[in-house]
Amino acid sequence: MNKKLVFLFGLLLGGLLGWVLGILSAPQSGKETLDTLGDKAIELRGKAEEAAGRVRDEMLGPLTSTQNLDADYTR
C-alpha cells in the first residue's frame, strides 16, 4: 500500500510540475498568461456558483427561501 501512495504522490507532483513548467514556458508574455489564468478563474467561479445554485435548489426543493423554514414545514 505504501508503494502505491508513493507512486500516486509522484504522479501528482510530476503532473503539477509539468503543468507549471508548461505555463511558464508558454509563447506568451507573463502578463498575457496571468490575464488568461485570471479569465479562466473567473469563468470557473461562475460555473461553480451555477452548480452550487442548482444543488441548493435541488436540496431545498419547493422552498422559496430559507427565512421561513418553520412556516414551510408546519402547515
Summary of the structure (lengths in Angstrom):
residues: 75
radius of gyration: 21.9
end to end distance: 54.6
largest distance: 63.5
contacts: 128
relative contact order: 0.05
helix: 79%
strand: 0%
